[in-house]
Amino acid sequence: MLSNKVVAVSTLCVLCFCIGTSALLAEDVTYDSGKRRDPFVALKDDGSGDSATSTSGFKLEGIIYDPGSKSMAILNGKTYQVGEAAGEATVKAILKDHVVISVAGEDKTLWIRSEGNS
């Protein structure tokens, strides 16, 4: 008789847990951006010409700036440091708002799009 009560209570607990969990999962989650860009929505090129893609086909997607020597540039979805090869280009300099790459011996500057220019 005791084991039947334990099974009944255990089953009830599992049932309550499942119902409670499904109710929580059914709620919509909203993000309050506070008039900032929603970090959970991918950036899209709106065709306005403000894209950070250069004529060489490299797109500067981000800069992780370190005043020391550990700065990183995100080009076409991959991270690079100064001196590393990015396809046919070499990263020459990484600054706060732009990256200088060398393509076939020619230096090209990729500028990061600022919040005010979007």
C-alpha positions as CSV (number, residue, x, y, z in Angstrom):
1,M,0.0,0.0,0.0
2,L,2.9,2.4,0.8
3,S,4.5,1.8,-2.6
4,N,1.2,2.7,-4.3
5,K,1.1,6.0,-2.5
6,V,4.7,6.7,-3.4
7,V,4.0,5.9,-7.1
8,A,0.8,8.1,-7.0
9,V,2.7,11.0,-5.4
10,S,5.6,10.7,-7.8
11,T,3.3,10.6,-10.8
12,L,1.5,13.7,-9.6
13,C,4.7,15.5,-9.1
14,V,6.0,14.6,-12.6
15,L,2.6,15.7,-14.1
16,C,2.6,19.0,-12.2
17,F,6.2,19.6,-13.4
18,C,5.4,18.9,-17.0
19,I,2.3,21.2,-17.0
20,G,4.2,24.0,-15.2
21,T,7.1,23.7,-17.6
22,S,4.9,23.8,-20.7
23,A,3.1,26.9,-19.4
24,L,6.4,28.7,-18.9
25,L,7.7,27.7,-22.4
26,A,4.5,29.0,-24.0
27,E,5.1,32.6,-22.8
28,D,6.6,35.0,-25.4
29,V,9.9,36.6,-24.4
30,T,10.4,40.2,-25.4
31,Y,13.6,42.2,-25.3
32,D,13.5,45.9,-24.2
33,S,16.3,47.5,-26.2
34,G,16.1,50.9,-24.6
35,K,16.4,52.4,-28.1
36,R,19.5,50.4,-28.8
37,R,20.1,47.8,-31.5
38,D,18.7,44.4,-30.5
39,P,21.8,42.1,-30.2
40,F,19.6,39.1,-31.0
41,V,18.7,40.3,-34.5
42,A,21.3,39.8,-37.2
43,L,22.6,42.9,-39.0
44,K,21.4,43.1,-42.5
45,D,22.7,45.2,-45.4
46,D,19.8,47.5,-46.3
47,G,21.3,48.5,-49.7
48,S,22.0,52.1,-48.6
49,G,25.7,51.8,-49.5
50,D,26.9,52.2,-45.9
51,S,28.1,48.6,-45.8
52,A,31.6,48.0,-44.5
53,T,32.4,45.7,-47.5
54,S,35.4,46.9,-49.5
55,T,36.0,46.6,-53.2
56,S,38.3,43.7,-52.4
57,G,35.4,41.7,-51.1
58,F,36.3,41.9,-47.4
59,K,33.6,42.9,-45.0
60,L,34.7,44.3,-41.6
61,E,32.1,43.0,-39.2
62,G,33.7,44.1,-36.0
63,I,36.8,45.2,-34.1
64,I,37.9,44.0,-30.7
65,Y,40.3,46.8,-29.8
66,D,43.1,46.5,-27.3
67,P,45.5,49.5,-26.9
68,G,48.3,46.9,-26.5
69,S,49.0,44.4,-29.3
70,K,46.0,42.0,-28.9
71,S,43.5,43.8,-31.1
72,M,41.4,41.6,-33.4
73,A,39.4,42.3,-36.5
74,I,36.4,40.3,-37.6
75,L,36.6,40.0,-41.4
76,N,34.0,37.9,-43.3
77,G,33.1,36.1,-40.0
78,K,36.6,35.1,-38.9
79,T,38.9,36.8,-36.4
80,Y,42.4,38.0,-37.4
81,Q,45.3,39.8,-35.6
82,V,47.9,42.1,-37.1
83,G,50.2,40.2,-39.4
84,E,47.8,37.3,-40.1
85,A,46.7,36.4,-43.6
86,A,43.1,36.7,-44.5
87,G,42.7,35.0,-47.8
88,E,44.7,36.9,-50.3
89,A,45.1,39.9,-47.9
90,T,47.3,40.5,-44.8
91,V,46.0,42.5,-41.8
92,K,48.5,45.4,-41.4
93,A,46.8,47.5,-38.6
94,I,43.8,47.4,-36.3
95,L,42.6,50.7,-34.8
96,K,39.4,51.7,-32.9
97,D,37.3,52.5,-36.0
98,H,39.1,50.9,-39.0
99,V,41.4,48.1,-40.2
100,V,44.2,48.4,-42.8
101,I,44.7,45.4,-45.0
102,S,47.2,44.8,-47.8
103,V,45.9,43.2,-50.9
104,A,48.4,42.5,-53.7
105,G,50.7,45.1,-52.3
106,E,48.0,47.8,-52.1
107,D,46.8,49.1,-48.7
108,K,43.1,49.3,-48.2
109,T,41.2,50.8,-45.3
110,L,38.0,49.1,-44.0
111,W,36.0,51.4,-41.8
112,I,33.6,50.1,-39.1
113,R,30.1,51.5,-39.3
114,S,29.3,53.6,-36.2
115,E,25.9,53.6,-34.4
116,G,25.2,57.1,-35.7
117,N,25.6,56.1,-39.3
118,S,23.3,53.1,-39.3
